[in-house]
Amino acid sequence: MAPDRRKMIVAAATKSFSLFGYKATTMDQVAKLANVGKGTIYTFFKNKEELFEEIISSLVKEMIVEADSAIQPELPFTENVHRALYRLLEYRSQHQLMIKLVQEEAEMGTLAVSEMLQHVENEIIDYLKQKIETAIAKGAIPAANTEVTSFLLLKMYIALVYDWERNHEPLSSEQIAEIMKVFLLKGLQKKTKTT
């Protein structure tokens, strides 16, 4: 059986982007790593940008699978949001390609990298939005602007996980969950009627 050249190219490009970043990766490097001719790459991808988009698209799908695997239907919505976000950011911070891209954006401001990182953020926000819409439809939480709420959840979580650690001791998962509940998610909890 012939090797799947497309998969080999994607794997080689992922490795190159992870090691050297987007800007420093060339199609020649990818061809060498994949052990194929440069022309073979162009039979599958018209340029480096299209190859990069393919890799990021796969990465986003993997992140969503990770987040979904953290959700437990028997837990309250607020706990599941915390679990899903924690898993997403954990995946993002441990995946070599994402680490390299965040580093490249910070150091070089590469436009293609900035656009792809924005795409990843948008996908996470869309994911959260769907979860919030489902919870609203089930009556688990009151109606809210799902896009704004998703954006705030993600940004608050990133701030607590990454930004806080620059000048403070890292917060535990439990501490982050409690802070999220107090400052934002309490407003999403279904109100119980009192008589």
Beta strands, then each sheet from edge to edge (+ up, - down):
end
